[in-house]
Amino acid sequence: MNPKQLFQDKYQQIRDFLLSSSDERNNEQLIDIRNILESFAFFIQFTNTKSQEFIEMCRYLQLEVYEYEQTLFKQGDPADKFYIILKGEARILIKSPGLDEIKQVGISGVGDCFGELALLFNSDRNATIVVGKQTELMVLHRNDFNKYMKFHSSEQANQAYNLLNVIEPFLSLNFPDKIRLASKMEYRTFQSNYAFINQGQTLNNFYVVETGSVKLYRTIPFNINKNGLIQFQHKYDPTKQSRNLKIEIDEIGPGKYIGDYELQHYKPSQYTAVTGMQTTCFVISLIDFNLMSQFQLAEVCRNSKPYPTDDHIREAFLDGIKWRIFRKQMVSKLQLELKTCSDVRDPTTLPKFQYQKDLRQFALKTLSYDKLMDSYLNSNSDPPQSQAGSLVFNELNNKSPQKKEKPFFTNVDEAIKKLKQSQGGSRSKKQILPKINPKVGSDIYNILVKK
């Protein structure tokens, strides 16, 4: 059972315990409170909840009541207490360096705790806390906290710390800062093909992938004709008939993170995140993300960029389809020519086909049809939407909406020249996705595809 539910169910029992003096609390009561507190992730990470020291610590817990809009402490104040909300809520406010503006970054409710890290690392408060209504708090004073709390890092806390040591934005953090951040990271496991972020939703978490992979999909509308087929136009007209396609725009692997841009700019998710296999992530809540130091936030968000717009992805996707149709048609013609000429010994006596002599010799001497299909097309069937989307997205530069121009294929000769240059080695998807020049490509497209 989570701490919030426990506090709600055991509210009166906990309150009566806190109202009693430390001398009146018997061992049975202390164990009952211990059983409640050991559900908190913080205690699991930083102390042995089964120890006699932890049970003894419960003897010194106290109750404090605060009225509406009362300030518990201010950003920069020295730390003197550790708090757990028994009833009510607390607003978390931070002030940016050099600015007078104070913004609210979150609200903590029943079962939430705060103030522990400043005590653990002997640092000042990094936020201002104001209660939103009459609030009852379970409190442990600094001296008792330091006496009984001992650093007892769990396996998951160690994993989080080790992960921070290999992720670029966090490499420059000192040991205490890494421990603070690791203590706030929640460990989660997602099964294969599980969507843990949906396009358009407001993100409340920052995800760091530890193992597995996550695919990001964008649902994009395409205009269709009266027969229900997609029209080859980059701009979407909302007044015309359309249908949505789910296109893969990125794949996130171990050591990479998700949600940085959305949390930094308070934007809804631009994608749906789906696990490609069983995946483990460390999760930082929105509140803890905003409570990171300005240096930490700057490092995390330094390379943060939005994914390309729907129009850019739609354009790349349609260009990819055109190129696949074009190269399939070309391979089909090569296959026919190879079949026709397979019994001819002297290539110079071959009749003239619509392809040039160098194309015929190249096809006969350097590439069999099977090799051409294996190395150039990989598959003779239409790719799934997701694979096509992944292919065309590589046309875009580093998630940036600004595209790098690719060499144009203005005629068949140039296409064959590219084919010759790429002979004899495996190539990335990005290398085999040229564009057809829109000014002259329509003629080629009509000749080779619509014929």
N, C-alpha and C positions, 0 to 999 in steps of 0.2 A: 504494500500500500504506500502511496506517495505521501510526503510530509504534510501537504495541504489537507488531504483527506483525513490523515491521522489527527491533525490539530483540530479539525472540525468535529470529529467523532469523540475525541478525548478532551475537548475544551474545558469542561468543568473540572475534570480530574486534574488536569495540568494547572489550572488557575488555583484550585485549592492547595495544591502542592506548593506553588510559588508564594502563596500568602502565608504559609507556615514558616516558622523560623528554621534556620539550618539545624539547630539542636533537636528539633521535634521530628525531623525526617528520619524514618527508620529504613533499614536496608531493603525491605520489600518495596517501599515507595521509590527508593533510588533506582532499583532495578527496573521498575515500571517506566520511569522517565528515561532511563538508559535505552530501553527497548524502543522508545519513540524516537529518540535523537539519533540512533544508529542508522536510521533510514536516510539521513542527510548525506549527500555526496561529499560535502566538505569534511565532515567528521571521518568518513571512510578513508579519505585521502590523507588526512593529516594526523590521525591518531588511531590507536588500537581501541575500538569501542568495547572490546571484551575485557579489557584490563580493569584491575581494581582502581587504578588511578582515574580512569574515565568515570566509573561509578561514583567515586568520591567527589569528582568535579561537579556532578549534578547537585550535590549538597549546597553549593554556593550560587546556584541560579536564583535570580530575583525577578520580580514583576515590576514594571514601570508603565504608567499610563500617561499618554500625551493627548492633548486636546487638538481640535481642528486647526490646521495651519500652523501648528507649533513646529519650530525647527529643532531637530535633534543635534545636528552639528553642521558646520559649514566647510566648504572646500578649503583645504589648507590647515584646518584645525589639527592639533595633535590627537592621536587616537587613545581613547581610554576605556572603551567598552565594545563588546561584541553583542549583536542583536539578532533575535529571531522573532518574526511577527506572529503573535498569537491570535490577534484580532485586529481588523482594520487594514490600512494600507499606507505606504510611504512613497512619495514622489522623489525621483532622483534627478537632480539638477546639476549641470556642469557649466563652467565659465571658460570660454576659449582664451588662451594666452594673448594678452595685449588688447583684448576687447572687453567692453562692458556688458555685452549681451550674455544673458544666462538662458540656456535652453533646457527643456525637460527631455530626458533621453529614455525614460521608462518609469514604470510603476511597479513596486514590489507588493505582493499580497500575502495572505495567510500562508505560513509555512516557509516563506523566503527568509534567508539570513543575509546579513551584510556587516561590514566592519571587521571581518576576520583577518584580511590580508594586511591591513595597516598594523594590526597587532603582531602578526607573525613576523613582519619584516621591519617593524619599528619605523614606520613611515607615516606621513601626514595623510589626512583624508583626501581622496581624489574626487570627491563629489559632495554636494550639499543634499541633505535629506530633510524633507518636510512632510509631516503626516497629512494625509488627505482628509481624514475624519478622525473621530476619537479612536485611538489606537492603543492596544495593549501589547507590550513587548516583553519577551523573555530575555534577560540581560545577564551577561557574565562580565565582571570587572576585569581590568587589565591584569592585576596581580594574580588573580585566580586563574585567568586564562593562561598566563605565562608559566604558572606553576604546574598545571596539569596537561597542557597541550604540548605534545612532542611531535616533531615532524616524522610522519610514518607514511612515506609515499607508497601508494598502491601501484600495482603493475600497470594499470591504465594511465595513471599519472606519469609514470616513467615513460610509457609509450608516447604520450602527448609531448613530454619534454624532449624526447629523442627526435620526434617529428619536427619540432620547432628548430632543431639544430641543423636540419637539412633543407628547410624552406627558405628561399632567398630573403624575403622581407623580414624574417625574424632572426637571421644569423647575427646581426649586430647588437641584439639585445643582451644585456648583462644577465647573470645568473638569477638574481632576484626577480627581474622583470619576466624572464622565461617561466619561472616557477609560478608567479602570479597568474600568468596567462594559462599555463598548463592546468592550474587548479580550477580554472573556470571552464575548461573544455569538457564537454560531455561525450562519452563514447557511445556510438550507435552502430548497429549492424542492420543493413538493408538486404533483403533477399533479391535474387535476380529478377529483372523486369519489373521493379517496383518504382513508381513515380512518387518521389518525395517532395518535388516542387512542381506546381502547375503554372502554366503560362497565365499571366495576369494577376496572380496572387501576390499579396504583400508579404515580403520575406521578413521573418522574425529571427533568422539564424544565418550564421556564416559557417560554411562547411569546408573542412580540410580533408581530402581523401587520403586515407592511409593505405588501404589495399583495394583491389578491384578496379572498376571503371564506371564512369557515368557518361551517358550520351545526352546531349542537349538537343531538343527538337523545337522548331518554330512552326506553328500552324499558320499558313499563309494562304490568302484567297487568290484564286486565279479565275479570270473570265473564261467562259465557255461559249461555244457556238450552239446553234439550235439542235445539233446532234449530240450535245453533251461533251464534246471534245475540247480540250484546252486550246485556247487561242494563243498564238505566239506573239504576245505583246507584253512589254515590260511594265507598262503603267496599268494599274488596276482601276477599272471604272466601277464604282459601287452601284451605279444605276443599272448595270447589265447583269445578266445571269452569271453565277460564279459557283465554284466549289472549292473546298479547302483541301490543301495537301499538307501533310506533316513531313517536314524536311529536317534531316539531321544537319546541324550547323557546327557542332563541335563535339569532341570527346575529351573528358577530363580523367587523367590517370593519377596514380599515387604521387603525393607531394604537391598537387595542384589544389586550388581552392575555388569555391563557387559562392556567389552572392556579394562580392566585394563592391561592385559598381552599384548594385541596387540599394545596399545598405548605406553606402556613402551619400548617394543622391536621393534617397527616399523614393525610389522608383519601384513600380511593380515588376515582377519577373518578366523578362522578355522571352522566356523559353519554358519548356517542360523538361525536368531532369529525371531521367530513367536509368536505373542501374543496368549495366550490361551483363553483370554476373553478381554473385554475392559480394557486397561492398561494405567496408568499414570506414566510418568517418568520425572525426572529432568535430564537435559542434560548439560554436560560441554563440550565445544568445545576443539579440540586438542590444540589450542593455549593457552586457559586458563588452560587446564590440565598441559601443560608444564610450565606454569608460576606459578604454585603452588610452595610453598617453598620446599626445599629439604626434610624437615621434613615431610611435608604433603605427598609428593610423596613416601617417604620411608614407611610411614604408610599404604598408599593405596596399594602399590605393595609388601608389606612384605610377604603376603601369596599368591601372584600372581603366578599361575602355568599354563602351557599349558595343554590342554586336551590330553588324550592318543592318540597315533598314530593310523592310520587306521588299521594297523596289529593287535594291541591290541584290538580294538573295534570289528574287524572282528572275531577274535578268540573267544571273549566272546559271540558275537552274535551267532556264529555257535554252541558253546557249549550249549548255551541256547536252541537252536532248538533241539539238540540231547537229552537234558534232557527232554524236553516236549514230544518228541516222546516216550522216554523210559517210562515215568510215565503214559502216556496215555495207552500204551500197557499193563502196569502192572495193571492199573485200569480196563481195559477191561477184563483181565484174572480173576481179582477178581470178577467182575460182573458175569461172566460166572459161576464161582465156587459157588458164593452165590445163584445164581438162581438154580443150580443143587442140592445144599444142603439145600435149604430152608425148605423142609418138613422132614428133618431128625432130630429126637429129640436128639439122643446121638451122640455128635461130635466124640467120640472115635471110633464109628463104621463106620465112613466115609471112603470111599475108598481113597487110596493115590493118590493125584494129584501131579503135578510137583512142587507145593509149599509145604513147610514144615508144620507140624502140628501146630506149634506156629503161623504161618501166618494165617492159616485157623481159629483158635480160636480167634486170634486178630480181624480178619475181622468180625466174627460172633458176638462176645461178646461186642466189643467196638465201632465199627463204622459201621453204615449202609452205603450202597452205596451212598445214597443221601448226607449224612454227609461228607463222604469221598470226594465226588465231590465238595461240597460247601467249605469245609475248606482247601482242598489241591490243587484243580485245579482252583477253582473260576468259571471256564467256561469250557464247553466241546467242544468249538470251537477253531480254531486256532486264536491266538491274532493278532490284526493289527500289522503291521511292527513297528509302533511307540511305542506300548506298549511292544513289544518284545525287542526293542532296549533299552527302559528305564529299563526293567527288567535286561537285561544282563549287562548294564552299571554299575549297583549297585555292580557287581562283582569286579569292579576296585576300588582301594583305593583312595578316595578323589581327583579325577582328576589326580592322579599321574600315570605315565606310568608303575611304578613298582607295580605288582600285589601281593597281599597276597595270599599264597597258601591256598586252601580250602581242607577239608578232602575229600579223594577220596572214591568213592563207587566202590569197586572191585568186588562185587557180589550182588546177590539179597538179601542175608541175611542182608548185611549192609544197603541196601536201606530200608528194612522193619524195621530194628532197628531205623533208622532215622525217619521213619514214626511213630513208636511208641513214640519216644521221643517228637515229635512235636504234639502229640495228645492233644486235649482239649484247645487249645488257638489259637488266631490269630497270624500269623507270617508275618514278612516282606518279601518282594520279595527276599531280599538278603539271608534270611535264607532258602529259598526253592529252591536255585539254586546251588546245588553241581555239581562238575565236575566228569566226568568219566575218570578214570586213562587211559591215552593213551596207556600204556603198556599192560593192560589187558582189557581195556574197549572195544576193537574192538570185542573180543569174545562175551562179553555180548550184545554188540550192534547188532551183527549178529544174536544171538540167539533170542533176545527179539523184535527186530525191523524188521530185514530183513526176518524173518522167514515167 
